[in-house]
């Protein structure tokens, strides 16, 4: 099976390119599943029920979150009632939402989805390694395809999680820094890995925010509103191919879709529909 993981969707520009590109990508790349990190989808921080439904309608099958999981309290109802969205597994036991989810791919394969927060340069959080162990121990034994979104600041910590889970999961793909890394690979025991798959949103920006606002505050210390930028939208992520019998990844490919790619993808999506 083949799945696409879409990196941090940032604001309206990120949502727009997802809704325009994903239906065509499913056809072009024979995708069985689409997973997206949507913790920044609502105005650059958080997720709302309406945006959750917008992404699902566009063809996203499962959603992961991150450190902004509860920035919009209205998302609580979705976290409590929907079975294809997960909050970080190393939040407290009492936190709203699921630690993991199992979704069915288009080819019928059950796929486990979970996300974990890193510790370095992040807010205090439970041990990510032990949280991964607990979540994996809870998964049904017959679910061999297992995906981990590691929401992490430091590349060293991302690499450690990849090595720690090598052979235990199908993929460990990073989010949070909004900058795609060029280190995609299959680790020795069969786990696909990339430190960060990149942001889905406006790249004429400072990790999604208006350059002028970030520059002014950085140089003067005067507070400004870090509004989401608008130009040069891209969808960034990775496509992973997995052997469904073993759960091991057989390939990983970086993805970067620009606005110039949209006409072809939209035409492809409209064919035979």
C-alpha positions, 0 to 999 in steps of 0.5 A: 500500500501507498500512503501520503503524509502531509506536513503541518497545514498552515492557515487558509493557504495550506487548506486551499492547496490541500483541497485542490491537490489531494484528489488529484494526488490520490489518482496520480500516485495511486494513494491508499491513504492520506494522513495530515498534520493539521494542528496549524490549520485554523489561522495558523494555530489549532483546528476547528470542527469546520476545518476538520470536516473540510479536510476530510471532505478533500480526501484526508483520511486521518489527522494528527496534531501537535503542541497546539492541539487545544488552541481551539477549544471547539475541537474537543467534540471532534477529538472525543467523537471521531475515530480518525484524529489523534492527539499526542500520545504523551499528553496526560492520560486525562487529556481529551482525545485518542492516543492512537487510531486505526483507519482503513486504507482504500485497499482494505489495510488497517493502518495505525496512526499516532503522534508524539511530542518531542522534549528538546526545546519544547514545553515539559511533556511526558517521556516520548519513548515510553509513550511510544511503547505504551501506545504500540503495546495497545495496538491490535496485533494484526495491525502491521502498518503503523505510522508515527508523526513525531512532532519535534524541534530537534533533528537529533531527537527525531533521528533517535526516535526513528532509530528507537522505533526502527522495525517496530513501525512502518514510518516515523516522519517528523513535523513541527519545524515547517522546514523539509529536510533532505534525509528521507531513507529506509532505516535498517530494520524497515522503517521509513524516516524523515526528520521533517516533511515540511510545511503545507502553506505559504513559503514566502514567509517565516515558517508560515508567518508574514515576513515583515511582522516577524522581522519587525518584532525580531529587530525592535522587540515591538509586538506585532500580530504574526499573521499567516502569509499568503504567497507561494503556497506548497503542499509538502510531505512524503509518500511511503510504500509499505509491504502490508504483510510485514509492515515494513516500508519499501520506499519513501519519496519527498513530495512538494506540490506548488501552485503551478502543479494544481491545474494538472492535478485538478484536471486529473481529479475531474476525469471519470468523476 
